[in-house]
Amino acid sequence: MKVLFARQALLPEGWTEDVAVEIGADGRIADVTPGATPSGQALDILLPAPANLHSHAFQRAMAGLTEARGPDPRDSFWTWRTLMFRFLDHLTPEDVQAIAAFVQMQMLEAGYACNVEFHYMHHQPGGQPYPNLAEMAERIVAATEESGIGLTLLPVLYQFGGCDGRVLGPGQVRFGNDPNQFARLMEGSSAALARLPADTRLGVAPHSLRAVAPESLTDTLALTDGPVHMHLAEQLAEVEEVEAMLGARPVRWLLENASVDRRWCLIHCTQMEPDETAALAATGAVAGLCPITEASLGDGIFDGKRWLRAGGAFGVGSDSNIRISLTEELRLLEYTQRLRDRARAVLATTDRSTGRVLFEGAASGGAQAAGRESGAIASGLWADLLALDGNAVDLAGRKGDRLLDAFIFAGDDRLVCDVWSAGRHMVREGRHIAHETITRNYLGTLERLGDVL
């Protein structure tokens, strides 16, 4: 039994002092005792560690390569996507493993305990499957063995280049599967995951209404009882295409044609009308928000204020991984609401500060989206925990909700000193235990790739 003792801890019932947390050999929290006598590892501030609910690991190696304007007079998500397709044609399975391990290491150092990988690069350049159909899934698994992060793997079904059923273009062909081949890919992915610890989960991701035939949705969802993730209503052009081909806007079509519930996580949802926002929130599905990537790609601003007032659940993810920062995702989520509404503390409530609303929402919503028994410091849950450095200048004199406000709005991820994923103590004194090796392998990949764009 491992014991942590925190001077302050955020428990489901609120802030509590002198908390002992016992972690069993199975990686779960065995007991939580407020007002305890000091014992075990002493910590200043203990929080539940959220899951990073949306990641395309390989895109991390593109960071900084797409910030110049292209030949199109108006650069957009669609021009960025063309560059991304061009980039991925250079990646080998070994590259993907090295990049994914580095991404997962940075997630842990930022305070995330779990990586929900929206995994859509399955095949060789040109679209030919690898002899082992689940080769790339096995590479994500190998990366996870290196990093020690919790993993929810979401193999992605990607059939078409658009709602009209057009064939996949260059780059996209590495994603493509028909339903039968995808079912075999799911079987191979499940077998690969058996190597990982018991907190590992398998879900499924029909990529989007643009890329998946409507008639394939039901069969895809039946392949696993795990989480279901889908990109939804991210770009205006996407909304227009779906409406033209399917006769309804994306959110409305999905609500009318699928049994959306707490198992679902809809990614981005930056192009929703007010009634769509309220209706989707009422299903219990999680809004998977990626504010850094959404800002980078010019997606738009999620209607967080309306979503939360409708009782909606949310979590955050690093998506393109150009910058992996838990605090920045949360800060940008609130700041975009302020810029749009010309107001302050938009997401705060009368009894919880902005930082607490953001952090607790990300912890609980991320756990739900990951299909993971975590998201709080409570007996029986996985010990996904993060500790903050109470000696940090930005936290001086702060208690309770003001700690989270200072962490998110004044500090940054450097305040994270320790992180446990299902009881695995992977970050110590702010640094991953395999930081040097994982970083060295990633740098070797970047050197091999060179300036491919």
C-alpha positions in Angstrom: 0.0 0.0 0.0 1.3 3.4 -1.0 0.3 6.4 1.1 0.2 10.1 0.0 -0.4 12.9 2.6 -1.6 16.2 1.2 -2.0 19.4 3.2 -4.8 20.4 0.8 -6.7 18.1 -1.5 -9.7 18.6 -3.8 -12.2 15.8 -2.9 -15.7 15.3 -4.3 -17.1 17.2 -1.3 -14.7 20.1 -1.7 -11.4 21.3 -0.4 -10.1 19.3 2.6 -7.0 19.6 4.7 -4.6 16.9 5.9 -5.8 14.2 3.6 -4.2 10.7 3.5 -4.8 8.8 0.2 -4.0 5.1 0.2 -3.2 3.5 -3.2 -3.5 -0.2 -3.6 -1.2 -2.5 -5.5 -4.0 -2.6 -8.2 -3.5 1.1 -8.9 -6.9 2.1 -7.4 -7.5 4.4 -4.5 -8.1 2.1 -1.5 -9.0 4.8 1.1 -9.2 8.6 1.5 -9.0 9.9 5.1 -9.5 13.7 5.8 -7.9 15.1 9.0 -5.3 12.4 9.0 -2.0 12.2 10.9 1.0 12.8 8.5 2.4 9.7 7.0 3.8 8.5 3.7 4.8 10.9 0.9 4.1 14.5 1.9 2.5 16.8 -0.7 1.3 20.3 -0.7 -1.7 20.2 -3.0 -3.3 17.1 -4.4 -5.8 17.1 -7.3 -7.5 14.5 -9.6 -5.5 14.3 -12.8 -7.7 14.7 -15.9 -7.7 12.6 -19.1 -6.5 14.3 -22.3 -9.7 13.3 -24.3 -8.5 14.0 -27.9 -5.1 13.5 -29.5 -3.7 12.8 -32.9 -0.2 11.9 -31.6 1.7 12.0 -35.0 0.8 15.7 -35.6 3.1 16.7 -32.7 6.1 16.5 -35.1 4.4 19.1 -37.4 4.5 21.8 -34.7 5.9 25.0 -36.2 5.8 23.8 -39.8 2.4 25.3 -40.8 2.5 28.9 -39.7 3.5 30.5 -43.0 0.8 31.6 -45.5 0.4 29.3 -48.4 -0.5 30.2 -52.0 -4.2 30.5 -51.1 -5.0 34.2 -50.3 -7.0 32.9 -47.3 -5.3 30.2 -45.3 -7.8 27.9 -43.4 -8.3 24.6 -41.8 -8.6 23.1 -45.3 -5.2 24.3 -46.4 -3.7 23.2 -43.1 -5.2 19.7 -43.7 -3.6 19.5 -47.1 -0.2 20.1 -45.5 -1.0 17.5 -42.8 -1.8 14.9 -45.4 1.5 15.6 -47.2 3.5 15.4 -43.9 2.1 12.0 -42.8 3.2 10.4 -46.0 6.7 10.5 -44.6 6.0 8.7 -41.3 7.1 5.2 -40.6 5.8 3.0 -37.8 9.0 3.6 -35.9 8.4 7.4 -36.2 4.9 7.1 -34.9 6.0 5.2 -31.9 8.7 7.7 -31.0 6.4 10.7 -31.5 3.5 9.1 -29.5 5.8 8.3 -26.6 7.0 11.9 -26.6 3.5 13.2 -26.7 2.4 11.0 -23.9 5.4 12.0 -21.8 4.5 15.7 -22.3 0.9 15.0 -21.4 2.0 13.5 -18.1 4.3 16.3 -17.4 1.4 18.7 -18.0 -0.8 16.9 -15.5 -2.8 14.6 -17.6 -3.0 10.9 -16.5 -4.6 9.4 -19.5 -4.3 9.7 -23.3 -7.4 9.2 -25.4 -5.9 8.6 -28.8 -8.1 9.2 -31.8 -6.1 6.9 -33.9 -6.6 7.1 -37.6 -3.3 6.5 -39.4 -3.5 2.8 -40.0 -1.8 2.0 -43.4 1.3 2.4 -45.4 1.9 5.5 -47.6 -0.3 4.9 -50.7 -3.0 3.2 -48.6 -1.7 -0.5 -48.7 -2.3 -2.2 -45.3 0.6 -3.4 -43.3 1.0 -7.2 -43.2 -0.2 -6.8 -39.6 -3.4 -4.7 -40.0 -3.0 -3.4 -36.5 0.7 -2.4 -36.9 0.1 1.2 -36.1 -2.1 0.4 -33.1 0.7 -1.8 -31.8 3.0 1.2 -32.1 0.7 3.3 -29.9 0.7 0.5 -27.4 4.5 0.3 -27.5 4.7 4.0 -26.9 2.3 3.7 -23.9 4.6 1.0 -22.4 7.4 3.5 -22.5 5.5 6.4 -21.1 3.3 4.7 -18.5 0.3 6.8 -19.2 -3.3 5.5 -19.1 -4.6 4.7 -22.6 -8.0 4.7 -24.2 -7.4 3.8 -27.8 -10.0 4.8 -30.4 -9.4 3.2 -33.8 -11.0 5.5 -36.4 -13.3 4.4 -39.2 -12.6 6.7 -42.2 -14.4 5.6 -45.4 -14.8 8.6 -47.7 -13.3 12.0 -48.7 -16.6 13.7 -48.2 -20.4 13.4 -47.7 -20.8 12.6 -51.4 -18.8 9.4 -51.0 -15.8 10.5 -53.0 -12.7 8.4 -52.8 -10.0 9.3 -50.3 -7.3 11.6 -51.6 -3.5 11.5 -51.2 -2.6 11.2 -47.6 -6.1 10.3 -46.5 -5.6 6.8 -48.0 -3.5 5.9 -44.9 -6.7 6.3 -42.9 -9.2 4.4 -45.1 -11.0 1.2 -44.2 -14.3 -0.4 -45.3 -16.5 -1.7 -42.5 -15.3 -5.3 -42.8 -11.6 -4.4 -42.7 -12.3 -2.0 -39.9 -13.9 -4.8 -37.9 -10.7 -6.9 -38.3 -8.6 -3.8 -37.3 -10.6 -3.5 -34.1 -9.9 -7.2 -33.3 -6.2 -6.6 -33.8 -6.2 -3.5 -31.7 -8.0 -5.3 -28.9 -5.3 -8.0 -29.0 -2.5 -5.4 -28.9 -4.0 -3.7 -25.9 -3.9 -6.9 -23.9 -0.2 -6.1 -23.2 -1.1 -3.0 -21.2 -2.3 -2.6 -17.6 -5.9 -3.1 -16.5 -6.9 0.6 -16.7 -6.6 0.4 -20.6 -9.8 0.9 -22.6 -10.8 0.3 -26.2 -13.4 2.5 -27.9 -14.3 3.4 -31.4 -14.3 6.6 -33.5 -16.4 7.0 -36.6 -14.4 10.0 -37.8 -17.1 12.4 -38.9 -20.4 12.6 -40.8 -18.2 13.6 -43.8 -16.1 10.5 -43.7 -18.4 7.7 -42.6 -21.5 6.4 -44.4 -24.7 6.9 -42.3 -25.5 3.2 -42.7 -22.1 2.2 -41.2 -22.7 4.0 -37.9 -24.8 1.3 -36.2 -22.4 -1.5 -37.1 -19.4 0.5 -36.0 -20.9 1.2 -32.6 -21.6 -2.5 -32.1 -17.8 -3.4 -32.3 -17.2 -2.4 -28.7 -19.0 -1.3 -25.6 -16.4 1.4 -25.0 -16.5 5.1 -25.6 -17.7 6.5 -29.0 -16.0 9.7 -30.3 -16.7 11.7 -33.4 -15.7 15.0 -34.9 -18.9 17.1 -35.1 -19.7 20.7 -36.4 -16.1 21.9 -36.4 -16.1 24.1 -39.5 -18.7 26.1 -41.4 -17.8 24.3 -44.7 -18.4 21.0 -43.0 -21.8 22.1 -41.7 -22.8 23.3 -45.2 -21.6 20.0 -46.8 -23.5 17.8 -44.3 -26.7 19.9 -44.6 -26.5 19.8 -48.4 -26.0 16.0 -48.6 -27.9 14.7 -45.5 -30.7 17.3 -45.3 -29.9 18.6 -41.8 -27.1 20.3 -39.9 -24.6 17.9 -38.3 -25.9 18.1 -34.7 -29.5 17.8 -35.7 -28.8 14.9 -38.0 -26.9 13.0 -35.4 -29.5 13.5 -32.7 -32.3 12.3 -35.1 -30.4 9.3 -36.4 -28.3 7.9 -33.5 -28.9 7.1 -29.8 -26.5 9.7 -28.4 -25.9 9.2 -24.7 -23.1 9.4 -22.0 -21.0 6.9 -24.0 -20.5 9.6 -26.7 -17.9 12.4 -26.9 -18.4 14.9 -29.7 -15.3 16.7 -30.6 -15.1 20.5 -31.2 -18.8 21.4 -31.7 -17.8 25.0 -32.5 -20.5 25.5 -35.1 -23.7 24.9 -33.1 -26.9 26.9 -33.0 -28.4 27.6 -29.5 -31.1 24.9 -29.7 -28.5 22.4 -30.9 -26.3 23.2 -28.0 -29.1 22.7 -25.4 -30.3 19.5 -27.1 -26.9 17.9 -27.3 -26.0 18.8 -23.7 -29.2 17.1 -22.6 -28.1 13.7 -24.0 -25.3 13.5 -21.3 -22.6 13.3 -24.0 -19.3 15.0 -23.4 -18.2 18.0 -25.5 -14.6 17.3 -26.4 -12.9 20.7 -26.5 -9.5 21.5 -27.8 -9.2 25.3 -27.5 -5.5 25.5 -28.5 -6.1 23.6 -31.8 -9.5 25.2 -32.4 -7.8 28.6 -32.1 -4.9 27.5 -34.3 -7.2 26.2 -37.1 -9.7 29.1 -36.9 -12.5 26.7 -36.0 -14.6 29.1 -33.9 -15.6 29.5 -30.3 -17.5 26.8 -28.4 -20.6 28.1 -26.6 -19.4 27.1 -23.2 -21.7 29.3 -21.3 -24.9 28.0 -22.8 -23.6 24.4 -22.7 -22.9 24.5 -18.9 -26.2 26.2 -18.2 -27.9 23.3 -20.0 -26.0 20.8 -17.7 -23.5 19.7 -20.4 -20.4 17.7 -19.6 -17.0 18.7 -21.1 -13.4 17.8 -21.2 -10.3 19.0 -22.9 -7.7 17.5 -25.3 -4.6 18.6 -27.1 -5.8 17.4 -30.6 -3.0 18.5 -33.0 -0.5 18.5 -30.1 1.3 21.6 -31.4 1.3 22.7 -27.7 0.5 20.3 -24.9 -0.6 22.3 -21.9 -3.5 21.5 -19.5 -3.5 25.0 -18.0 -3.5 26.7 -21.4 -6.4 24.6 -22.7 -8.5 25.5 -19.7 -7.4 29.2 -19.7 -8.2 29.6 -23.4 -11.6 28.0 -23.0 -12.6 30.7 -20.5 -10.8 33.5 -22.3 -12.5 32.9 -25.6 -15.9 33.1 -23.8 -14.8 36.5 -22.3 -13.7 37.8 -25.7 -16.9 36.8 -27.3 -19.2 38.1 -24.5 -17.0 41.0 -23.3 -17.4 39.8 -19.8 -15.3 38.2 -17.0 -15.6 35.0 -15.1 -18.1 33.7 -17.6 -18.0 30.1 -16.6 -17.9 30.6 -12.8 -20.9 29.9 -10.6 -22.1 31.5 -7.4 -20.3 28.7 -5.4 -17.4 27.8 -7.5 -14.7 29.9 -9.1 -13.8 29.9 -12.8 -10.7 27.7 -12.2 -12.7 25.2 -10.2 -15.5 24.9 -12.7 -12.9 24.4 -15.4 -10.7 21.9 -13.6 -13.5 19.8 -12.1 -15.3 19.8 -15.4 -12.2 18.6 -17.2 -11.5 15.9 -14.7 -15.0 14.4 -14.6 -15.8 14.9 -18.3 -12.4 13.6 -19.4 -12.9 10.5 -17.3 -16.3 9.9 -18.8 -15.0 10.4 -22.3 -12.2 8.0 -21.7 -14.5 5.4 -20.3 -12.2 5.5 -17.3 -13.1 5.1 -13.6 -11.3 8.2 -12.5 -11.9 12.0 -12.4 -12.0 12.4 -8.6 -10.1 11.5 -5.4 -12.4 8.8 -4.1 -12.1 5.2 -3.0 -12.4 2.6 -5.8 -11.3 4.9 -8.6 -8.1 4.7 -10.5 -5.4 6.7 -8.7 -5.0 9.4 -11.4 -3.5 12.2 -9.3 -1.5 15.3 -9.7 0.4 17.3 -7.1 1.2 21.0 -7.3 4.3 22.7 -5.9 3.0 24.7 -2.9 6.3 26.7 -2.8 5.6 28.1 -6.3 5.4 31.9 -6.2 2.1 32.0 -8.1 0.5 29.8 -5.3 1.9 31.8 -2.4 -0.9 32.5 0.2 -3.6 30.8 -1.9 -6.1 28.3 -0.6 -9.1 26.5 -2.0 -10.5 27.7 -5.3 -8.0 30.4 -5.5 -5.3 27.8 -5.8 -6.9 26.6 -9.0 -7.5 30.1 -10.2 -3.8 30.9 -9.7 -2.7 27.6 -11.3 -4.7 28.1 -14.4 -4.7 31.9 -14.9 -1.4 33.0 -13.3 0.8 29.9 -13.4 1.3 27.1 -15.9 2.1 23.4 -16.1 5.5 24.0 -14.5 3.6 24.0 -11.2 2.9 20.3 -11.6 5.5 18.4 -9.6 4.1 14.8 -9.4 1.7 12.8 -11.5 0.3 9.3 -10.9 -1.6 7.3 -13.6 -3.5 4.4 -12.1 -1.0 4.5 -9.2 2.0 4.6 -11.5 4.3 7.4 -10.3 5.4 8.7 -13.7 6.3 12.3 -13.0 8.6 13.3 -10.1 9.7 16.8 -9.3 8.2 18.0 -12.6 9.9 15.5 -14.8 8.9 12.2 -16.4 11.0 9.3 -15.1 12.1 8.4 -18.7 12.3 12.0 -20.0 15.8 11.7 -21.4 15.3 8.4 -23.3 12.0 9.4 -24.8 13.2 12.8 -25.8 16.3 11.4 -27.4 14.2 9.0 -29.5 11.9 11.8 -30.6 14.8 14.0 -31.6 16.2 11.2 -33.7 12.8 11.0 -35.5 12.8 14.7 -36.2 16.3 14.5 -37.6 15.4 11.7 -39.9 12.3 13.6 -41.2 14.1 16.8 -41.8 12.1 19.7 -43.3 9.5 17.6 -45.1 7.2 20.6 -45.6 
